Every structure is written in structure tokens, then in C-alpha cells.
Amino acid sequence: MPKAAITSKAFLIEGGCNACGLQNTESLTIHFEDRRSAMLDHFDVPSLVQVLAQKNGWRETAIPVGIGEEELVLQKGTAVVKPQYLGDQMIYQAETQRIQTKQRFEDDEELFDQVNQILVQLFKIEPYEIKLAAE
């Protein structure tokens, strides 16, 4: 089972104007066994699925769905997985398989289990042992 560790770093940034003051922000990085790293947009299902799928050869591709319209999918060879946002829910669709899930989980283990279920069932990727690490 491949392993990954997520680190976070908090820092203050200026708000951008004289009245805005300082704001607290956080960056999240996922580190892999091969010493490569990737930034996470958020600590949620879509961000983790996106990064782990791309780590395993899947690419984000825009496919035409109408005149002047496109939708973003994850593609590897002829296999396609279509992520769809529904408020605080996500649907991942691949051929006849479909998984609907929350985007965010309070419990980290539930989040990692859901991400691994999507990776295994739809992307045919070996599950990751993911942990939070101190930087």
C-alpha cells in the first residue's frame, strides 16, 4: 500500500488594502514515498481524489458537451471518471459505476476511507495509507 503524509503550514498574509489588516491562512501539502509533493486546494474529497488520481497517471481533460460548452473529467487512456459538484456533495461517475459522497468530513479517517473507496472502485488505483504529519 503506497503511503502519503499531509502537512499544513499556517501563516499570516496582508489583506491587500490599508483597512484589511492581517489574515490567517493555511497551505496543505501531500508528500509521497518517492519524495514528490503536491499542493492540496482544500482538505476534502475532491482535492485528495484529484491529486492522487493525477499522481497515478490520470489527467484532467475538458471534453465538449455542447456548442461552446465543456466539462472537466479525469481521463487515463480510454477510461473516464466524471466528477460532478452538487452543493456540499460530490458524484463520481465512471461508465456504470457511481459514487455519491460528502465533500468534507469531520473525521479524518472517514475522509481517507471515502477517498480510497473512490480511488479503488472508479480509478482502479491501489488504496493509499494517508496520515497527517507535523511539519
C-alpha positions in Angstrom: 0.0 0.0 0.0 1.5 3.3 -1.0 1.9 5.9 1.7 1.3 9.7 1.8 1.6 12.3 4.5 -0.2 15.6 4.6 1.4 18.6 6.3 0.0 22.0 6.9 1.6 25.4 7.4 -0.2 28.4 8.9 1.0 31.9 8.2 -0.3 35.5 8.1 -0.8 37.4 5.0 -1.7 41.1 4.4 -5.3 41.6 3.3 -4.4 43.8 0.3 -5.6 47.2 1.4 -5.0 49.6 4.3 -8.2 48.7 6.1 -7.9 44.9 5.7 -5.1 44.1 8.2 -3.6 40.6 8.5 -5.4 37.4 7.7 -4.6 33.8 8.9 -4.2 31.3 6.1 -3.0 27.7 5.7 -1.3 25.7 3.0 -1.6 22.0 2.7 1.0 19.7 1.0 0.8 16.0 0.4 4.1 14.2 0.4 4.7 10.8 -1.3 7.2 8.0 -0.8 9.1 8.9 -4.0 9.9 12.3 -2.3 7.5 14.2 -4.6 4.9 16.5 -3.2 1.8 18.3 -4.4 -0.3 21.1 -3.0 -3.9 20.5 -1.9 -6.5 23.1 -2.6 -8.5 22.0 0.4 -8.6 19.2 2.9 -11.6 17.4 1.3 -12.6 14.6 -1.0 -12.3 16.4 -4.4 -8.8 17.8 -3.7 -7.4 14.5 -2.4 -9.0 12.4 -5.3 -7.7 14.9 -7.9 -4.1 14.9 -6.6 -3.9 11.1 -6.0 -5.5 10.3 -9.4 -3.1 12.6 -11.2 -0.2 11.0 -9.2 -1.3 7.7 -10.8 -1.4 8.9 -14.5 -4.9 10.4 -14.7 -5.1 13.8 -16.4 -7.7 16.5 -16.1 -9.3 16.9 -19.6 -12.0 19.2 -20.9 -14.5 17.4 -23.1 -17.1 19.1 -25.3 -20.7 18.6 -24.2 -22.4 21.1 -26.4 -21.8 24.1 -28.6 -19.2 26.2 -26.7 -19.6 24.1 -23.6 -17.1 21.8 -21.9 -17.0 19.7 -18.7 -13.9 18.7 -16.8 -13.2 15.0 -16.4 -10.3 12.8 -15.3 -9.0 10.6 -18.1 -6.4 7.8 -18.4 -6.3 6.2 -21.9 -9.9 5.5 -22.8 -11.1 5.4 -19.1 -13.0 8.5 -18.0 -14.3 9.5 -14.5 -16.6 12.5 -14.3 -16.7 14.4 -11.1 -19.8 16.5 -10.5 -20.3 19.1 -7.7 -23.8 19.2 -6.1 -23.6 21.8 -3.3 -21.8 20.0 -0.4 -22.0 16.7 -2.2 -19.9 15.1 -5.0 -20.8 12.5 -7.6 -18.1 10.5 -9.3 -19.3 8.6 -12.4 -17.3 6.1 -14.4 -19.2 4.1 -17.0 -21.9 2.2 -15.0 -20.4 2.9 -11.5 -21.4 5.9 -9.5 -20.4 7.1 -6.0 -22.1 10.0 -4.2 -20.3 11.4 -1.2 -20.0 14.5 1.0 -17.1 16.8 0.1 -15.9 17.3 3.7 -15.8 15.0 6.7 -15.3 15.9 10.3 -13.3 12.7 10.9 -10.0 12.3 9.1 -10.3 8.5 8.9 -13.7 8.8 7.3 -12.3 11.2 4.7 -9.4 8.9 3.9 -11.6 5.8 3.7 -14.0 7.6 1.3 -11.1 8.8 -0.9 -9.7 5.3 -1.1 -13.1 3.8 -1.9 -13.4 6.2 -4.9 -9.8 5.5 -6.0 -10.2 1.7 -5.8 -13.7 1.4 -7.4 -13.6 4.0 -10.1 -9.9 4.7 -10.8 -8.6 1.2 -10.2 -5.8 2.6 -8.0 -4.4 0.9 -5.0 -5.6 2.5 -1.8 -3.2 4.9 0.0 -2.2 4.9 3.6 -2.7 8.6 4.3 -1.7 10.3 7.6 -1.5 13.8 8.9 2.1 14.7 9.8 3.6 17.6 11.7 5.9 19.8 9.7 
